[in-house]
């Protein structure tokens, strides 16, 4: 059984061939009915969900090109976690800069402003590096565009 997005819908066919309801499949696999519904509609499934379904349908998830699909799913989940982490870090930066700005406003000497600008520079650099890494600014698409631009036939 291939776990590509289009063939995730094949789970419904296999379930119906066995005359199982979604509730029965959910109970046998340990998944929720909602998860079964999403998978049958072709939405991405997590690795653990795929393993559970493979066990119920008595198939091996590591057959043929399933490893590529599993790796693709893992990368998607990792990307989502990285983006969530970036936005969490951005929220932390905004909050702490706000605190340092308020401290600087009420500070009688210039130490508060020094601390504020020091933190502003730190967060700007850290967020910039995180942005470039997480959103793959210099990734494969960028490399391909650069090569195409340089060696474009005239």
DSSP file (Angstrom, degrees, kcal/mol; ACC not computed):
  #  RESIDUE AA STRUCTURE BP1 BP2  ACC     N-H-->O    O-->H-N    N-H-->O    O-->H-N    TCO  KAPPA ALPHA  PHI   PSI    X-CA   Y-CA   Z-CA
    1    1 A X              0   0    0      0, 0.0     2,-0.4     0, 0.0    62,-0.1   0.000 360.0 360.0 360.0 126.4    0.0    0.0    0.0
    2    2 A X        -     0   0    0      1,-0.1     8,-0.2     5,-0.1    62,-0.1  -0.732 360.0-154.4 -89.9 133.5    1.4    3.4   -1.1
    3    3 A X        +     0   0    0     -2,-0.4    42,-0.2    58,-0.1     5,-0.1   0.026  45.2 134.8 -99.5  27.1    1.0    6.2    1.4
    4    4 A X  S  > S-     0   0    0      1,-0.1     4,-1.3    40,-0.1     3,-0.3  -0.303  73.5-100.0 -67.6 163.6    1.1    9.1   -1.0
    5    5 A X  T  4 S+     0   0    0      1,-0.3     4,-0.5     2,-0.2     3,-0.4   0.871 123.0  47.8 -56.5 -41.7   -1.6   11.7   -0.6
    6    6 A X  T >4 S+     0   0    0      1,-0.2     3,-0.7     2,-0.2    -1,-0.3   0.866 113.5  47.7 -69.1 -34.4   -3.8   10.4   -3.3
    7    7 A X  G >4 S+     0   0    0     -3,-0.3     3,-1.2     1,-0.2     4,-0.3   0.552  88.8  80.7 -87.5  -6.6   -3.5    6.8   -2.1
    8    8 A X  G >< S+     0   0    0     -4,-1.3     3,-1.4    -3,-0.4     4,-0.3   0.826  87.1  62.5 -61.9 -27.8   -4.3    7.7    1.5
    9    9 A X  G X> S+     0   0    0     -3,-0.7     3,-1.2    -4,-0.5     4,-0.8   0.724  84.9  75.4 -67.1 -20.7   -7.8    7.7    0.2
   10   10 A X  H <> S+     0   0    0     -3,-1.2     4,-2.5     1,-0.3    -1,-0.3   0.705  78.2  74.7 -64.5 -18.3   -7.3    4.0   -0.6
   11   11 A X  H <> S+     0   0    0     -3,-1.4     4,-2.6    -4,-0.3    -1,-0.3   0.890  92.2  53.9 -60.7 -38.2   -7.7    3.3    3.1
   12   12 A X  H <> S+     0   0    0     -3,-1.2     4,-2.8    -4,-0.3    -1,-0.2   0.921 108.0  49.4 -61.6 -43.0  -11.4    3.9    2.8
   13   13 A X  H  X S+     0   0    0     -4,-0.8     4,-2.4     1,-0.2    -2,-0.2   0.930 112.3  47.2 -61.5 -45.7  -11.5    1.3    0.0
   14   14 A X  H  X S+     0   0    0     -4,-2.5     4,-1.1     1,-0.2    -1,-0.2   0.884 112.6  50.3 -63.9 -38.2   -9.7   -1.2    2.1
   15   15 A X  H  <>S+     0   0    0     -4,-2.6     5,-2.3    -5,-0.2     3,-0.3   0.923 112.1  46.5 -64.9 -44.4  -11.9   -0.4    5.1
   16   16 A X  H ><5S+     0   0    0     -4,-2.8     3,-1.3     1,-0.2    -2,-0.2   0.848 105.5  59.6 -69.5 -33.2  -15.1   -0.9    3.1
   17   17 A X  H 3<5S+     0   0    0     -4,-2.4    -1,-0.2     1,-0.3    -2,-0.2   0.828 109.2  44.9 -61.1 -30.5  -13.8   -4.1    1.5
   18   18 A X  T 3<5S-     0   0    0     -4,-1.1    -1,-0.3    -3,-0.3    -2,-0.2   0.401 114.5-121.5 -92.5   1.5  -13.6   -5.5    5.1
   19   19 A X  T < 5 +     0   0    0     -3,-1.3     2,-0.4     1,-0.2    -3,-0.2   0.882  60.5 150.4  58.9  43.0  -17.0   -4.1    5.9
   20   20 A X      < -     0   0    0     -5,-2.3    -1,-0.2    -6,-0.1     2,-0.2  -0.807  41.3-134.7-103.3 145.0  -15.6   -2.0    8.7
   21   21 A X     >  -     0   0    0     -2,-0.4     4,-2.3     1,-0.1     5,-0.2  -0.479  29.9-108.0 -84.8 167.2  -17.1    1.3    9.9
   22   22 A X  H  > S+     0   0    0      1,-0.2     4,-2.5     2,-0.2     5,-0.2   0.873 122.7  55.2 -62.5 -35.6  -14.8    4.3   10.6
   23   23 A X  H  > S+     0   0    0      2,-0.2     4,-2.3     1,-0.2    -1,-0.2   0.906 107.4  48.4 -63.6 -41.9  -15.5    3.7   14.3
   24   24 A X  H  > S+     0   0    0      2,-0.2     4,-2.6     1,-0.2    -2,-0.2   0.926 112.7  47.7 -64.7 -44.4  -14.4    0.1   14.1
   25   25 A X  H  X S+     0   0    0     -4,-2.3     4,-2.3     1,-0.2     6,-0.3   0.895 111.4  51.7 -63.2 -39.3  -11.2    1.0   12.2
   26   26 A X  H  X>S+     0   0    0     -4,-2.5     4,-1.7    -5,-0.2     5,-1.0   0.922 111.3  46.8 -62.4 -43.9  -10.5    3.8   14.8
   27   27 A X  H  <5S+     0   0    0     -4,-2.3    -2,-0.2     1,-0.2    -1,-0.2   0.918 114.3  46.6 -65.3 -43.1  -11.0    1.3   17.7
   28   28 A X  H  <5S+     0   0    0     -4,-2.6    -1,-0.2     1,-0.2    -2,-0.2   0.854 119.6  39.6 -68.2 -34.1   -8.7   -1.3   16.1
   29   29 A X  H  <5S-     0   0    0     -4,-2.3    -1,-0.2    -5,-0.2    -2,-0.2   0.658 104.8-123.3 -90.8 -16.2   -6.0    1.2   15.2
   30   30 A X  T  <5S+     0   0    0     -4,-1.7     2,-0.2     1,-0.3    -3,-0.2   0.628  71.6 123.7  81.1  13.1   -6.2    3.2   18.4
   31   31 A X      < -     0   0    0     -5,-1.0    -1,-0.3    -6,-0.3     2,-0.2  -0.581  66.4-101.1-100.2 166.2   -6.8    6.4   16.4
   32   32 A X     >  -     0   0    0     -2,-0.2     4,-2.0     1,-0.1     5,-0.1  -0.499  26.5-118.3 -82.7 158.2   -9.7    8.8   16.7
   33   33 A X  H  > S+     0   0    0      1,-0.2     4,-2.5     2,-0.2     5,-0.2   0.891 116.7  56.2 -61.0 -39.2  -12.6    8.7   14.2
   34   34 A X  H  > S+     0   0    0      1,-0.2     4,-2.4     2,-0.2    -1,-0.2   0.889 105.2  51.3 -61.4 -39.5  -11.7   12.2   13.2
   35   35 A X  H  > S+     0   0    0      2,-0.2     4,-2.5     1,-0.2    -1,-0.2   0.920 109.5  49.8 -63.6 -43.3   -8.2   11.1   12.3
   36   36 A X  H  X S+     0   0    0     -4,-2.0     4,-2.6     1,-0.2    -2,-0.2   0.920 110.6  50.6 -59.7 -44.2   -9.6    8.3   10.2
   37   37 A X  H  X S+     0   0    0     -4,-2.5     4,-1.3     1,-0.2    -2,-0.2   0.920 111.2  47.8 -60.6 -44.8  -11.9   10.8    8.4
   38   38 A X  H  <>S+     0   0    0     -4,-2.4     5,-2.3     1,-0.2    -2,-0.2   0.914 112.7  48.3 -64.0 -42.5   -9.0   13.2    7.7
   39   39 A X  H ><5S+     0   0    0     -4,-2.5     3,-1.8     1,-0.2    -2,-0.2   0.923 109.9  51.5 -64.6 -43.3   -6.8   10.4    6.4
   40   40 A X  H 3<5S+     0   0    0     -4,-2.6    -1,-0.2     1,-0.3    -2,-0.2   0.754 105.3  57.5 -65.9 -23.1   -9.5    9.0    4.1
   41   41 A X  T 3<5S-     0   0    0     -4,-1.3    -1,-0.3    -3,-0.2    -2,-0.2   0.409 124.6-104.4 -86.2   2.7  -10.0   12.6    2.7
   42   42 A X  T < 5S+     0   0    0     -3,-1.8    -3,-0.2     1,-0.3    -2,-0.1   0.544  70.6 146.0  91.5   6.9   -6.3   12.6    1.7
   43   43 A X      < -     0   0    0     -5,-2.3    -1,-0.3    -6,-0.2    -2,-0.0  -0.427  60.5 -84.5 -74.7 155.5   -4.9   14.8    4.4
   44   44 A X        -     0   0    0     -2,-0.1     2,-0.4     1,-0.1    -1,-0.1  -0.267  43.8-150.0 -60.9 142.5   -1.4   14.1    5.6
   45   45 A X        -     0   0    0    -42,-0.2    -1,-0.1    -3,-0.1    28,-0.0  -0.901  15.5-115.1-114.9 144.5   -1.1   11.4    8.3
   46   46 A X     >  -     0   0    0     -2,-0.4     4,-2.3     1,-0.1     5,-0.2  -0.306  30.5-108.2 -71.7 161.4    1.6   11.3   11.0
   47   47 A X  H  > S+     0   0    0      1,-0.2     4,-2.4     2,-0.2     5,-0.2   0.890 119.1  51.6 -58.5 -43.1    4.1    8.4   11.0
   48   48 A X  H  > S+     0   0    0      1,-0.2     4,-2.2     2,-0.2    -1,-0.2   0.881 109.2  50.7 -65.3 -37.5    2.5    6.9   14.1
   49   49 A X  H  > S+     0   0    0      2,-0.2     4,-2.4     1,-0.2    -1,-0.2   0.917 110.4  49.6 -64.1 -42.9   -1.0    6.9   12.5
   50   50 A X  H  X S+     0   0    0     -4,-2.3     4,-2.6     1,-0.2    -2,-0.2   0.898 110.0  50.7 -63.0 -40.2    0.5    5.3    9.4
   51   51 A X  H  X S+     0   0    0     -4,-2.4     4,-2.0     2,-0.2    -1,-0.2   0.913 110.1  50.1 -63.3 -42.1    2.1    2.6   11.5
   52   52 A X  H  X S+     0   0    0     -4,-2.2     4,-2.0     1,-0.2    -2,-0.2   0.921 113.3  45.1 -62.3 -44.6   -1.2    1.9   13.3
   53   53 A X  H  X S+     0   0    0     -4,-2.4     4,-2.6     1,-0.2    -1,-0.2   0.891 110.2  54.4 -68.0 -38.8   -3.1    1.6   10.1
   54   54 A X  H  <>S+     0   0    0     -4,-2.6     5,-2.8     1,-0.2     4,-0.2   0.889 108.8  50.0 -61.3 -37.9   -0.4   -0.6    8.5
   55   55 A X  H ><5S+     0   0    0     -4,-2.0     3,-0.9     3,-0.2    -1,-0.2   0.923 111.2  47.6 -66.0 -44.7   -0.7   -2.9   11.5
   56   56 A X  H 3<5S+     0   0    0     -4,-2.0    -2,-0.2     1,-0.2    -1,-0.2   0.906 116.3  43.2 -64.3 -41.9   -4.5   -3.2   11.2
   57   57 A X  T 3<5S-     0   0    0     -4,-2.6    -1,-0.2    -5,-0.1    -2,-0.2   0.378 111.7-123.3 -86.3   5.3   -4.4   -3.8    7.4
   58   58 A X  T < 5 +     0   0    0     -3,-0.9     2,-0.3    -4,-0.2    -3,-0.2   0.925  65.8 130.3  53.1  53.6   -1.4   -6.2    7.9
   59   59 A X      < -     0   0    0     -5,-2.8     2,-0.6    -6,-0.1    -1,-0.2  -0.919  61.3-113.5-130.2 158.7    0.9   -4.5    5.6
   60   60 A X    >   -     0   0    0     -2,-0.3     3,-1.4     1,-0.1    -9,-0.0  -0.840  15.6-156.1 -97.6 120.4    4.5   -3.3    6.1
   61   61 A X  T 3  S+     0   0    0     -2,-0.6     9,-0.1     1,-0.3    -1,-0.1   0.677  89.7  62.3 -69.3 -18.2    4.9    0.4    6.1
   62   62 A X  T 3  S+     0   0    0      4,-0.1    -1,-0.3     3,-0.1     5,-0.2   0.379  77.9 120.8 -91.5   6.0    8.6    0.2    5.0
   63   63 A X  S X  S-     0   0    0     -3,-1.4     3,-2.2   -62,-0.1     4,-0.3  -0.305  77.7 -33.9 -67.9 154.0    7.8   -1.5    1.6
   64   64 A X  T >  S-     0   0    0      1,-0.3     3,-0.6     2,-0.1     4,-0.1   0.056 126.2 -10.6  39.9-124.0    8.8    0.1   -1.7
   65   65 A X  T 3> S+     0   0    0      1,-0.2     4,-1.3     2,-0.1     3,-0.4   0.191 102.6 104.4 -94.0  17.7    8.7    3.9   -1.8
   66   66 A X  H <> S+     0   0    0     -3,-2.2     4,-2.7     1,-0.2    -1,-0.2   0.816  71.8  65.1 -66.9 -29.7    6.9    4.4    1.5
   67   67 A X  H <> S+     0   0    0     -3,-0.6     4,-2.6    -4,-0.3    -1,-0.2   0.899 100.3  50.9 -60.2 -39.8   10.2    5.4    3.1
   68   68 A X  H  > S+     0   0    0     -3,-0.4     4,-2.3     2,-0.2    -1,-0.2   0.916 111.0  47.8 -63.5 -42.8   10.3    8.5    0.9
   69   69 A X  H  X S+     0   0    0     -4,-1.3     4,-2.4     2,-0.2    -2,-0.2   0.904 112.1  49.3 -65.4 -40.9    6.7    9.4    1.8
   70   70 A X  H  X S+     0   0    0     -4,-2.7     4,-2.6     2,-0.2    -2,-0.2   0.917 111.6  49.0 -63.6 -43.0    7.4    8.9    5.5
   71   71 A X  H  X S+     0   0    0     -4,-2.6     4,-2.4     2,-0.2    -2,-0.2   0.892 110.2  51.7 -63.3 -39.4   10.5   11.1    5.2
   72   72 A X  H  X S+     0   0    0     -4,-2.3     4,-2.1     2,-0.2    -2,-0.2   0.918 110.9  47.4 -63.0 -43.8    8.5   13.8    3.4
   73   73 A X  H  X S+     0   0    0     -4,-2.4     4,-2.5     2,-0.2    -2,-0.2   0.912 111.0  51.7 -63.2 -43.0    5.9   13.7    6.2
   74   74 A X  H  X S+     0   0    0     -4,-2.6     4,-2.4     1,-0.2    -2,-0.2   0.905 109.7  49.6 -60.9 -42.2    8.6   13.9    8.9
   75   75 A X  H  X S+     0   0    0     -4,-2.4     4,-2.5     2,-0.2    -1,-0.2   0.887 109.8  51.5 -65.6 -38.2   10.1   17.0    7.1
   76   76 A X  H  X S+     0   0    0     -4,-2.1     4,-2.3     2,-0.2    -2,-0.2   0.935 111.5  46.5 -62.5 -45.7    6.7   18.6    6.9
   77   77 A X  H  X S+     0   0    0     -4,-2.5     4,-2.1     1,-0.2    -2,-0.2   0.894 112.6  50.3 -64.3 -39.5    6.2   18.1   10.6
   78   78 A X  H  X S+     0   0    0     -4,-2.4     4,-2.3     2,-0.2    -1,-0.2   0.900 109.4  51.6 -64.4 -40.7    9.7   19.4   11.4
   79   79 A X  H  X S+     0   0    0     -4,-2.5     4,-2.6     2,-0.2    -2,-0.2   0.921 108.9  50.0 -62.1 -44.8    9.1   22.5    9.3
   80   80 A X  H  X S+     0   0    0     -4,-2.3     4,-2.5     1,-0.2    -1,-0.2   0.913 111.1  49.4 -61.4 -42.5    5.9   23.3   11.1
   81   81 A X  H  X S+     0   0    0     -4,-2.1     4,-2.3     1,-0.2    -1,-0.2   0.895 111.0  50.1 -63.5 -39.8    7.6   22.9   14.4
   82   82 A X  H  X S+     0   0    0     -4,-2.3     4,-2.4     2,-0.2    -2,-0.2   0.907 110.7  48.6 -64.9 -41.8   10.4   25.2   13.3
   83   83 A X  H  X S+     0   0    0     -4,-2.6     4,-2.4     2,-0.2     5,-0.2   0.916 111.3  50.2 -64.9 -42.8    8.0   27.9   12.1
   84   84 A X  H  X S+     0   0    0     -4,-2.5     4,-2.1     1,-0.2    -2,-0.2   0.911 111.1  49.7 -60.3 -41.7    6.1   27.7   15.4
   85   85 A X  H  X S+     0   0    0     -4,-2.3     4,-2.4     2,-0.2    -2,-0.2   0.892 108.9  52.3 -63.6 -40.1    9.4   28.1   17.2
   86   86 A X  H  X S+     0   0    0     -4,-2.4     4,-2.5     2,-0.2    -2,-0.2   0.936 111.3  45.7 -61.6 -46.8   10.4   31.1   15.1
   87   87 A X  H  X S+     0   0    0     -4,-2.4     4,-2.3     1,-0.2    -1,-0.2   0.843 111.5  53.0 -68.8 -31.7    7.1   32.9   15.8
   88   88 A X  H  X S+     0   0    0     -4,-2.1     4,-2.2    -5,-0.2    -1,-0.2   0.920 110.6  47.1 -64.3 -43.2    7.4   32.0   19.5
   89   89 A X  H  X S+     0   0    0     -4,-2.4     4,-2.5     2,-0.2    -2,-0.2   0.885 110.7  52.7 -64.8 -39.5   10.9   33.5   19.5
   90   90 A X  H  X S+     0   0    0     -4,-2.5     4,-2.5     2,-0.2    -2,-0.2   0.917 109.3  48.9 -61.7 -43.8    9.6   36.6   17.7
   91   91 A X  H  X S+     0   0    0     -4,-2.3     4,-2.5     1,-0.2    -2,-0.2   0.906 111.2  50.1 -62.8 -41.5    6.8   37.0   20.3
   92   92 A X  H  X S+     0   0    0     -4,-2.2     4,-2.8     2,-0.2     5,-0.3   0.909 110.6  50.3 -61.9 -42.1    9.4   36.7   23.1
   93   93 A X  H  X S+     0   0    0     -4,-2.5     4,-2.5     2,-0.2     5,-0.2   0.926 111.6  47.1 -63.3 -45.3   11.6   39.3   21.3
   94   94 A X  H  X S+     0   0    0     -4,-2.5     4,-1.9     2,-0.2    -2,-0.2   0.928 114.8  46.7 -63.4 -44.8    8.7   41.8   21.0
   95   95 A X  H  X S+     0   0    0     -4,-2.5     4,-2.0     2,-0.2    -2,-0.2   0.949 115.2  44.2 -62.5 -49.8    7.7   41.3   24.6
   96   96 A X  H  X S+     0   0    0     -4,-2.8     4,-2.7     1,-0.2    -1,-0.2   0.871 112.0  52.7 -68.7 -34.7   11.1   41.7   26.0
   97   97 A X  H  X S+     0   0    0     -4,-2.5     4,-2.3    -5,-0.3    -1,-0.2   0.879 108.0  52.8 -65.0 -35.7   12.0   44.6   23.9
   98   98 A X  H  X S+     0   0    0     -4,-1.9     4,-2.2    -5,-0.2    -2,-0.2   0.914 109.8  47.8 -63.2 -41.8    8.8   46.3   25.1
   99   99 A X  H  X S+     0   0    0     -4,-2.0     4,-2.4     1,-0.2    -2,-0.2   0.936 112.9  47.8 -63.3 -46.4    9.9   45.7   28.7
  100  100 A X  H  X S+     0   0    0     -4,-2.7     4,-2.3     1,-0.2    16,-0.2   0.848 110.2  53.4 -65.2 -32.6   13.4   47.1   28.0
  101  101 A X  H  X S+     0   0    0     -4,-2.3     4,-2.2     2,-0.2    -1,-0.2   0.920 109.5  47.4 -66.3 -43.4   11.9   50.1   26.2
  102  102 A X  H  X S+     0   0    0     -4,-2.2     4,-1.6     2,-0.2    -2,-0.2   0.911 111.9  50.4 -64.3 -41.3    9.7   50.9   29.3
  103  103 A X  H  X S+     0   0    0     -4,-2.4     4,-0.6     1,-0.2    -1,-0.2   0.919 110.4  50.3 -60.9 -42.7   12.7   50.5   31.6
  104  104 A X  H >< S+     0   0    0     -4,-2.3     3,-0.6     8,-0.3     9,-0.3   0.866 106.5  55.6 -64.9 -36.1   14.7   52.8   29.3
  105  105 A X  H 3< S+     0   0    0     -4,-2.2    -1,-0.2     1,-0.2    -2,-0.2   0.885 114.9  37.5 -63.0 -38.7   12.0   55.4   29.4
  106  106 A X  H 3< S+     0   0    0     -4,-1.6     2,-0.4    -5,-0.1    -1,-0.2   0.405  91.3 109.0 -96.8   2.8   11.9   55.6   33.2
  107  107 A X    <<  -     0   0    0     -4,-0.6     6,-0.1    -3,-0.6    -3,-0.0  -0.659  58.8-151.4 -82.4 131.9   15.7   55.2   33.7
  108  108 A X  S    S+     0   0    0     -2,-0.4     2,-0.2     2,-0.0    -1,-0.1   0.776  79.2  42.2 -76.4 -26.2   17.3   58.4   34.9
  109  109 A X  S >  S-     0   0    0      1,-0.0     3,-0.6     0, 0.0     4,-0.3  -0.508  98.0 -97.8-110.7-174.7   20.7   57.7   33.3
  110  110 A X  T 3> S+     0   0    0      1,-0.2     4,-2.1    -2,-0.2     5,-0.2   0.391  97.1  93.6 -88.3   4.3   21.6   56.2   29.9
  111  111 A X  H 3> S+     0   0    0      1,-0.2     4,-2.4     2,-0.2    -1,-0.2   0.876  82.9  54.9 -65.6 -35.5   22.1   52.6   31.0
  112  112 A X  H <> S+     0   0    0     -3,-0.6     4,-2.4     2,-0.2    -8,-0.3   0.906 109.4  46.1 -63.3 -42.6   18.5   51.7   30.2
  113  113 A X  H  > S+     0   0    0     -4,-0.3     4,-2.7    -9,-0.3     5,-0.3   0.880 110.8  53.4 -68.8 -37.3   18.8   52.9   26.6
  114  114 A X  H  X S+     0   0    0     -4,-2.1     4,-2.3     2,-0.2    -2,-0.2   0.937 111.4  45.9 -60.4 -46.0   22.1   51.1   26.2
  115  115 A X  H  X S+     0   0    0     -4,-2.4     4,-2.5     2,-0.2    -2,-0.2   0.903 112.1  51.8 -64.2 -41.8   20.5   47.9   27.4
  116  116 A X  H  X S+     0   0    0     -4,-2.4     4,-2.4   -16,-0.2    -2,-0.2   0.945 113.2  42.9 -60.4 -49.0   17.5   48.4   25.1
  117  117 A X  H  X S+     0   0    0     -4,-2.7     4,-2.3     2,-0.2    -1,-0.2   0.852 112.2  54.4 -69.0 -33.4   19.7   49.0   22.0
  118  118 A X  H  X S+     0   0    0     -4,-2.3     4,-2.2    -5,-0.3    -1,-0.2   0.934 112.6  43.2 -62.2 -45.7   22.0   46.1   22.9
  119  119 A X  H  X S+     0   0    0     -4,-2.5     4,-2.9     2,-0.2     5,-0.3   0.859 111.0  55.9 -69.0 -35.3   18.9   43.8   23.1
  120  120 A X  H  X S+     0   0    0     -4,-2.4     4,-2.3    -5,-0.2    -2,-0.2   0.930 110.4  44.3 -61.6 -45.8   17.5   45.3   19.9
  121  121 A X  H  X S+     0   0    0     -4,-2.3     4,-2.4     2,-0.2     5,-0.2   0.919 113.8  51.1 -64.2 -44.3   20.7   44.4   18.0
  122  122 A X  H  X S+     0   0    0     -4,-2.2     4,-2.7     1,-0.2    -2,-0.2   0.948 113.7  43.2 -58.6 -50.9   20.8   41.0   19.6
  123  123 A X  H  X S+     0   0    0     -4,-2.9     4,-3.0     1,-0.2     5,-0.3   0.878 111.9  54.3 -65.6 -37.6   17.2   40.1   18.7
  124  124 A X  H  X S+     0   0    0     -4,-2.3     4,-2.0    -5,-0.3    -1,-0.2   0.935 113.5  41.8 -61.4 -45.9   17.6   41.6   15.2
  125  125 A X  H  X S+     0   0    0     -4,-2.4     4,-2.5     2,-0.2     5,-0.2   0.930 116.7  47.7 -66.4 -45.6   20.6   39.4   14.4
  126  126 A X  H  X S+     0   0    0     -4,-2.7     4,-2.4    -5,-0.2    -2,-0.2   0.917 114.4  45.7 -63.9 -43.9   19.1   36.3   16.1
  127  127 A X  H  X S+     0   0    0     -4,-3.0     4,-2.7    -5,-0.2    -1,-0.2   0.876 111.8  53.2 -67.2 -36.9   15.8   36.6   14.3
  128  128 A X  H  X S+     0   0    0     -4,-2.0     4,-2.3    -5,-0.3    -2,-0.2   0.931 111.5  44.4 -62.7 -46.0   17.5   37.3   11.0
  129  129 A X  H  X S+     0   0    0     -4,-2.5     4,-2.1     2,-0.2    -2,-0.2   0.919 114.7  49.2 -64.6 -43.6   19.7   34.2   11.2
  130  130 A X  H  X S+     0   0    0     -4,-2.4     4,-3.0    -5,-0.2     5,-0.3   0.905 110.8  51.0 -62.8 -41.1   16.6   32.1   12.3
  131  131 A X  H  X S+     0   0    0     -4,-2.7     4,-2.3     1,-0.2     6,-0.3   0.938 110.3  48.3 -61.6 -47.6   14.6   33.5    9.5
  132  132 A X  H  <>S+     0   0    0     -4,-2.3     5,-1.8     1,-0.2     6,-0.5   0.878 117.5  42.4 -61.6 -37.5   17.2   32.6    6.9
  133  133 A X  H ><5S+     0   0    0     -4,-2.1     3,-0.9     3,-0.2    -2,-0.2   0.951 118.4  41.2 -74.8 -50.4   17.6   29.1    8.3
  134  134 A X  H 3<5S+     0   0    0     -4,-3.0    -3,-0.2     1,-0.2    -2,-0.2   0.910 119.3  42.8 -69.1 -43.5   13.9   28.2    8.8
  135  135 A X  T 3<5S-     0   0    0     -4,-2.3    -1,-0.2    -5,-0.3     4,-0.2   0.279 106.5-126.1 -91.0  13.1   12.5   29.7    5.7
  136  136 A X  T X 5 +     0   0    0     -3,-0.9     3,-1.7     1,-0.1     6,-0.3   0.868  41.8 171.8  50.5  49.7   15.4   28.3    3.6
  137  137 A X  T 3 <S+     0   0    0     -5,-1.8    -1,-0.1     1,-0.3    -4,-0.1   0.870  80.2  34.1 -58.9 -40.1   16.3   31.7    2.1
  138  138 A X  T 3  S+     0   0    0     -6,-0.5    -1,-0.3     4,-0.1    -2,-0.1  -0.163  99.9 123.9-106.5  38.0   19.5   30.3    0.6
  139  139 A X  S <> S-     0   0    0     -3,-1.7     4,-2.2    -4,-0.2     5,-0.2   0.135  81.4 -66.7 -84.2-160.5   18.1   26.9   -0.2
  140  140 A X  H  > S+     0   0    0      1,-0.2     4,-2.6     2,-0.2     5,-0.2   0.862 129.9  54.1 -62.6 -40.4   17.7   24.8   -3.3
  141  141 A X  H  > S+     0   0    0      1,-0.2     4,-2.4     2,-0.2    -1,-0.2   0.916 109.8  48.4 -61.8 -42.1   15.2   27.1   -5.0
  142  142 A X  H  > S+     0   0    0     -6,-0.3     4,-2.4     2,-0.2    -2,-0.2   0.917 111.8  49.4 -63.5 -43.7   17.6   30.1   -4.5
  143  143 A X  H  X S+     0   0    0     -4,-2.2     4,-2.4     1,-0.2     5,-0.2   0.921 111.4  49.0 -61.1 -44.7   20.5   28.1   -5.9
  144  144 A X  H  X S+     0   0    0     -4,-2.6     4,-2.7     1,-0.2    -2,-0.2   0.913 112.0  48.2 -63.7 -42.9   18.5   27.0   -8.9
  145  145 A X  H  X S+     0   0    0     -4,-2.4     4,-2.4     2,-0.2    -1,-0.2   0.899 111.5  50.7 -63.6 -40.7   17.4   30.6   -9.6
  146  146 A X  H  X S+     0   0    0     -4,-2.4     4,-2.3     2,-0.2    -2,-0.2   0.920 113.1  44.9 -63.8 -44.6   20.9   31.9   -9.3
  147  147 A X  H  X S+     0   0    0     -4,-2.4     4,-2.7     2,-0.2    -2,-0.2   0.918 113.2  50.5 -66.1 -44.2   22.3   29.3  -11.7
  148  148 A X  H  < S+     0   0    0     -4,-2.7     4,-0.3    -5,-0.2    -2,-0.2   0.902 112.2  47.9 -60.7 -40.4   19.5   29.9  -14.2
  149  149 A X  H >< S+     0   0    0     -4,-2.4     3,-0.6    -5,-0.2    -2,-0.2   0.918 115.0  44.4 -66.4 -43.7   20.1   33.6  -14.1
  150  150 A X  H 3< S+     0   0    0     -4,-2.3    -2,-0.2     1,-0.2    -1,-0.2   0.898 124.0  33.0 -69.0 -41.3   23.8   33.3  -14.6
  151  151 A X  T 3< S+     0   0    0     -4,-2.7    -1,-0.2    -5,-0.2    -2,-0.2   0.083  82.0 141.8-108.3  23.1   23.7   30.7  -17.3
  152  152 A X    <   -     0   0    0     -3,-0.6     2,-0.2    -4,-0.3    -3,-0.1  -0.447  56.4-116.3 -65.0 132.9   20.5   31.8  -19.0
  153  153 A X              0   0    0     -2,-0.2    -1,-0.1     1,-0.1    -2,-0.1  -0.517 360.0 360.0 -73.4 136.8   20.8   31.5  -22.8
  154  154 A X              0   0    0     -2,-0.2    -1,-0.1    -3,-0.0    -2,-0.1   0.422 360.0 360.0-101.2 360.0   20.6   34.8  -24.6
